[in-house]
């Protein structure tokens, strides 16, 4: 469906996060699967991919047939449009709040390895934004 054509050398930081799924999204997905006969899931796995000037949000889900992972959607956020990239650590998770002038995003990252990659990404973003 969607494809990001980034080269590895363009990517500064890439982390895997989860989008919290609401009850409404679960119900809509269930009804949609019944009505269409498709068996898709909710794309809650998201890759946050940082380049020198853009933060990409690449949403991953699974195909109904074969259950292969596929890209469902890609959001592009120019770093100049990025208002906030806040990271809050809570036990084994990092809560990530992304705010732009048009939309806000909320993600959760598994931090059981205590590598604090979301916090590292926020520091890189701040370094880039102050040099723009």
Secondary structure as GFF3:
##gff-version 3
##sequence-region A 1 132
A	DSSP	three_ten_helix	8	10	.	.	.	ID=ss1
A	DSSP	beta_strand	13	19	.	.	.	ID=ss2
A	DSSP	alpha_helix	23	36	.	.	.	ID=ss3
A	DSSP	beta_strand	45	50	.	.	.	ID=ss4
A	DSSP	beta_strand	54	62	.	.	.	ID=ss5
A	DSSP	beta_strand	69	78	.	.	.	ID=ss6
A	DSSP	beta_strand	82	90	.	.	.	ID=ss7
A	DSSP	beta_strand	93	100	.	.	.	ID=ss8
A	DSSP	beta_strand	104	110	.	.	.	ID=ss9
A	DSSP	alpha_helix	117	131	.	.	.	ID=ss10
###
